[in-house]
Amino acid sequence: PAVEALEIVDRVVDEGRPVHAAQVLGESGIPAARNQVEIVEAATMRTEEGRRFARRLAAAYRARVNALETYRTVLEGGVSADPMETLDAIRGRREAEQQLLRVVEAMVRVVPLAPAPPGEGVEEGEEVGEGAGSEAQTQPEGPAR
């Protein structure tokens, strides 16, 4: 939910409507990001490693919320917002997203994500998997049988 709202915000900013983008952030993006924090904080982990990841993930989600709140404040200034404040807010948002990505990547290294069912989300002729020491497979062309 937060990612979808952020895509809308980016599109609205690109259209030159920063005040509307701030409204979208306030109405959907930031609440969805806060919800993600609450979900992670409410999760019960059985192992110490799981609890460490949950703490890191919650901290990354909180950083995202803070960055989005700062970004919203800048966008509320409209086209007359201070360019340096705008750049700082964009940088803060990017850094928060990178922090979140690093945590997720670390989690995936410990417990890899399950592969998608064969053929799901793969275009014809596209490579399906390319792991260490494995050969790439391609999706068969033509109708599925």
C-alpha positions as semicolon CSV with decimal commas, in nm:
position;residue;x (nm);y (nm);z (nm)
1;P;0,000;0,000;0,000
2;A;0,274;0,252;0,085
3;V;0,464;0,180;-0,236
4;E;0,152;0,230;-0,451
5;A;0,083;0,565;-0,283
6;L;0,444;0,672;-0,334
7;E;0,421;0,590;-0,705
8;I;0,114;0,814;-0,726
9;V;0,298;1,089;-0,535
10;D;0,592;1,069;-0,775
11;R;0,360;1,090;-1,076
12;V;0,173;1,389;-0,932
13;V;0,502;1,567;-0,853
14;D;0,618;1,498;-1,210
15;E;0,294;1,660;-1,329
16;G;0,394;1,976;-1,140
17;R;0,135;1,947;-0,862
18;P;0,339;1,929;-0,540
19;V;0,059;2,045;-0,309
20;H;-0,168;1,768;-0,435
21;A;0,121;1,522;-0,391
22;A;0,150;1,638;-0,029
23;Q;-0,219;1,564;0,018
24;V;-0,178;1,214;-0,125
25;L;0,113;1,154;0,110
26;G;-0,088;1,274;0,407
27;E;-0,401;1,079;0,319
28;S;-0,255;0,748;0,205
29;G;0,125;0,723;0,179
30;I;0,217;0,819;0,535
31;P;-0,071;0,626;0,700
32;A;0,024;0,315;0,499
33;A;0,389;0,355;0,601
34;R;0,286;0,396;0,968
35;N;0,077;0,082;0,934
36;Q;0,384;-0,107;0,816
37;V;0,570;0,003;1,131
38;E;0,280;-0,115;1,349
39;I;0,261;-0,454;1,176
40;V;0,633;-0,520;1,219
41;E;0,632;-0,403;1,581
42;A;0,334;-0,628;1,659
43;A;0,492;-0,935;1,499
44;T;0,620;-1,202;1,736
45;M;0,951;-1,360;1,643
46;R;1,062;-1,692;1,788
47;T;1,436;-1,649;1,747
48;E;1,682;-1,382;1,850
49;E;1,781;-1,344;1,485
50;G;1,417;-1,287;1,395
51;R;1,382;-1,026;1,671
52;R;1,695;-0,847;1,545
53;F;1,557;-0,837;1,192
54;A;1,221;-0,714;1,322
55;R;1,392;-0,431;1,511
56;R;1,597;-0,336;1,204
57;L;1,290;-0,354;0,981
58;A;1,081;-0,144;1,221
59;A;1,361;0,116;1,241
60;A;1,381;0,128;0,861
61;Y;1,004;0,170;0,831
62;R;1,011;0,447;1,096
63;A;1,289;0,620;0,899
64;R;1,065;0,599;0,593
65;V;0,774;0,757;0,783
66;N;0,997;1,040;0,905
67;A;1,136;1,099;0,556
68;L;0,786;1,102;0,405
69;E;0,666;1,352;0,666
70;T;0,957;1,581;0,583
71;Y;0,890;1,539;0,211
72;R;0,522;1,618;0,261
73;T;0,610;1,939;0,448
74;V;0,833;2,050;0,161
75;L;0,572;1,961;-0,101
76;E;0,310;2,163;0,086
77;G;0,522;2,468;0,002
78;G;0,429;2,417;-0,361
79;V;0,642;2,538;-0,647
80;S;0,788;2,811;-0,427
81;A;0,948;2,563;-0,185
82;D;1,316;2,616;-0,111
83;P;1,510;2,404;-0,364
84;M;1,770;2,301;-0,105
85;E;1,498;2,184;0,135
86;T;1,338;1,993;-0,151
87;L;1,668;1,824;-0,237
88;D;1,730;1,738;0,129
89;A;1,382;1,587;0,156
90;I;1,429;1,383;-0,162
91;R;1,769;1,265;-0,037
92;G;1,618;1,169;0,300
93;R;1,345;0,971;0,128
94;R;1,599;0,791;-0,091
95;E;1,822;0,711;0,207
96;A;1,524;0,571;0,401
97;E;1,430;0,350;0,106
98;Q;1,790;0,231;0,076
99;Q;1,798;0,148;0,448
100;L;1,480;-0,054;0,407
101;L;1,618;-0,232;0,102
102;R;1,938;-0,327;0,288
103;V;1,735;-0,488;0,567
104;V;1,516;-0,679;0,323
105;E;1,823;-0,795;0,127
106;A;1,985;-0,917;0,450
107;M;1,668;-1,106;0,539
108;V;1,654;-1,269;0,196
109;R;2,017;-1,381;0,229
110;V;1,919;-1,566;0,549
111;V;1,584;-1,699;0,425
112;P;1,550;-1,677;0,046
113;L;1,212;-1,590;-0,091
114;A;1,017;-1,879;-0,236
115;P;1,038;-1,891;-0,614
116;A;0,730;-1,796;-0,811
117;P;0,529;-2,085;-0,955
118;P;0,659;-2,191;-1,297
119;G;0,570;-1,937;-1,563
120;E;0,407;-1,688;-1,325
121;G;0,515;-1,332;-1,397
122;V;0,747;-1,437;-1,679
123;E;0,712;-1,319;-2,035
124;E;0,761;-1,560;-2,325
125;G;1,129;-1,624;-2,390
126;E;1,233;-1,444;-2,071
127;E;1,484;-1,608;-1,841
128;V;1,317;-1,767;-1,539
129;G;1,604;-1,826;-1,301
130;E;1,971;-1,766;-1,291
131;G;2,129;-1,880;-0,967
132;A;2,487;-1,945;-0,867
133;G;2,602;-2,252;-1,053
134;S;2,272;-2,305;-1,232
135;E;2,192;-2,253;-1,594
136;A;1,921;-2,007;-1,689
137;Q;1,590;-2,158;-1,789
138;T;1,359;-2,001;-2,039
139;Q;0,984;-1,996;-2,048
140;P;0,858;-2,219;-2,330
141;E;0,695;-2,040;-2,615
142;G;0,344;-2,115;-2,730
143;P;0,031;-2,203;-2,537
144;A;0,062;-2,369;-2,196
145;R;-0,050;-2,729;-2,182
